[in-house]
Amino acid sequence: MVETNSDKILSDAGEGDVALLVVGDPFGATTHTDILLRARDLDIPTHIVHNASIMSAIGASGLQLYNFGQAVSIPFWTEKWKPDSWLEKILENARIGLHTLVLLDIKVKEQSEENLARGRKIFEPPRYMSPAVALEQILEAVSNSPLVSQTKGFESQQSYHKGPPKVLSPSHTLALTLSRVGTPHQGIKAGTLSDLEKLCEEDFGPPLHSLVIVGSRLHPVEVRYAGKWAIEGGSWERVAREVYGVIDE
């Protein structure tokens, strides 16, 4: 309704109180900002009640919020549609050493092309992108993108505040996956992109999921905190030390 029939929300709000409940914070999506702007144009008074959001709850990973750059969203690919515009933003963050929060696609109340064309209100089962699918798409996009050269990884330096990384090398780029953040069954895994890619969907458990690409401004405290979730046999601490150049304080 928010996407396709928001005028109904605003028309009712002109006659009485209307509450729009949002999963996450109301300002986590531009759609909600648009509704507020149109309410303002219609002289409809509004009141915002802020809420917890993955945009701040990602701090559960141990990575500091002020070290994050632009967040990106990765949609499900199809055989004919493989958008990768999000990769450019990940690379922009990487060039200045910032972490990237990657939001994974959620498909709820979606119609097939046939049902949509025929006007049939039949909806597909809900789908939630897993980290396994996201990692597969990220690595395919990296390998095919003209923006990325696979010739070298991060420049190793002698302190944690380093020059920008040159590419997203799967074996030299650290990442974390976060599942069901804020619930009693929260799960976090840390390793290189290559380490995490070796896991299967069952290793991450049920949704909801998100992912973080770690930037080169990685601090020793971040390494130590997130190291609690390092994959057994993985390269979290070694890559943090040898590639990112993090020296423990």
N, C-alpha and C positions, 0 to 999 in steps of 0.2 A: 504493500500500500504506500509506503514511504517513497518508493521508486516510481510507481506508476499512477498513483491516485492521491497525491499529497494535497491537491486542492480540496478534497473532501475533509481532510484534517483541518485545514485553515477555515473552511466555511463553517464547520461546527464550532470552531474556536471563537467565531464572531458572535455566537449565541450563548455560549456557556464555557465552563472550564473543560479543557482537554489536556490529558497527560500523554506524552509520547515517551514510552520506556525504551531505553537504548541499552544494548549489550555493549559494555565498555563506556567510555566517556562520550557525552554528546558531541564534543568537538573533535572526535577521532575520525569523523567522516565529513567530507564537503557537502554531502546531501543534506545534513542537518543544518549546516550554516546557511544553505540556500533557503530552507524552510523558514529560518529565523529572519532572514532578510526580507522575504515576501510577507511574513507576519508584520514586520516593521512598516513595510509599505502600505499595509492594510490597517495600520494603527491598532493592531492586536497586541496587547501587552503580553510579555513573556517573562518567565522566571526559570533560571537554569539551576538544576541540582546536579552537581558533578558526581562522577562515579569512578570506581577503579577501572583501570584500562591496562591492556598489555603494553601500551606505550610507556608506562611507568613500572608496571609489575615485572618487566623484563630485568629489572635490577636484581631479581631473585637469582640471576645467573652469577652474580658477583661482579659483573662488568658495570662500571660507573656510568650513570646516565649522561653526564656531561661529555663523555667520550663517544657518543652516538651521533651519526650524521642523519641523512635522509632515510626514512623508512621506505621500503618498497613492498609491492604485492606481486606475487607470482600466480598467474592463472593456470588452470589445467590446460595443457596442450592437447590438440587433436591431430589427426593425420594431416589435415590441410591447414591448420592454424597454429603457428608456433611463435607467438610474439616474444621478443626479448629486449624490449625497450628498457626494462627494469635493470638489465645488466649495466647499462651506461651509468646509472645512479650508484650502483655498487662500486663501480670503478672510480667514480668521482669521490666517493667517500674514502676509498682505499688510497687514492693519491694524496689525501691530506691526513691519512692515518686513522680515520674514524671507523668505529664499528657500524655495521648495517643491520638493522632489524628487518627480517624478511617475514612478511605476513603471507600465510599459505591460503590458497583458494578454498572457499566454502560455497558449495552449490546446494541451495535449499529452495524448494518450490521452483525448480527449473523445468521447462518444457522441451521436448525433443523438437527438432526442426520440422518434422512431419506434423506433430500435433499443433505446433505454433502456426504453421501454414494453413492448417485446416480449421483453426480457431477452436480446437478442442481443449477444454480445461483439464487436461490430464498431465500430472506432474511426475517427473522422474524421482526415484529414491534419492534422499540426501547423500551428498558426497563431500568428504572432508579430505583435503590433500594431506598426505603423510610426509614426514621428512624424507623418507626414501624416494618418493616421487619428486619432491622439490630438489633434492641433491642430484638426481638423475638429470633433471631439466637444466639445472645450473651448470653442471659439468659439460653437458652437450652444447649449451649456449656458449660457454667459454671456449670450447674446442672449435666452434664454427664461426666465432665472431671476428671480424676484421679489426675490432678494437683491442683485441688481446693477442699478444705474442707469447708463445709457449717456450720461449728460449731461456728465460731465467726467472727466478723467484724473488722473494723479498731481498732487499739489500741488507746484509747483516751489519749492525753497528755495535758500538761499545756501550750504549746506554739505552734506556727504555724509550727515550724521545728521539725517534729516528727519522731519516728521510722517508719519503713516500714509497710504497711498494710499486713495483713495475707491472706485475701481472698477478692474476689469481692462479697461482700454481697449485693444483690439487694436493700435492704432498707437502707444500710449504705454507699453506693457508689454514689457519686455525678457525674453528667454528664450534658453535654449540647448538644443540636442539633442545627445545623446551616443550613439554607436553603437560596439558591439564594444569597450567600455572594457577596457583592459589587454592588448589583442592588438596585433600588429604593424600591423593594419589599422584601428586606432581612428580614428573620425571625429567631429569636433565642429563644430557650426555655431552662430553667435550672431547675433541680430537681434531685432527686435520680433516679436510674435505674427503680425502681418500679413506681415512679411518672410518668416518661416519657412513660413507657410501657402501661399505662392506656389510653394514647391518641391514636386516630385513624389516618389513613393516611391523611385524610382531614385536621386534625389539623396542619399538617406540610406544607400543600400546595404543589405546583408543584416543580419539581427538579430545580437545582441540590442540593444534600444534603450531609452533613458530620456530624460527631459526635465526641465528646471528652469525654473520661473517665478521671475524675479528680483525680490527684494524691495527696498524703498526704502533699506535700510541698505547700499546699494552703495558700496563703498570705491574710491577711485581705483586702487589696486593691482589690484583685481578687474577693473575696466574695462579696464585696460591689458593684463593677462594674457589675459583672454578675448577681447580685441579681435583677437588673432591669427587667430581663427576667424570674424570678422565676415563676413557675406555681402556679396559685392561689390555695390555699389549700394544696400545696406541702410542702416539708421538706427541702428546700435548706438551709435556714439560721440555722435552728435547727440542722441539721446534720453537717453543717460546724462548728458549735459551740460545740456540744456535742460529736460528733464522731471524726471529724478531729482535734478538739481542737483549733480552730482558735479563738483568742482573739482580738477583735477590738482595734485598736490603738487609 
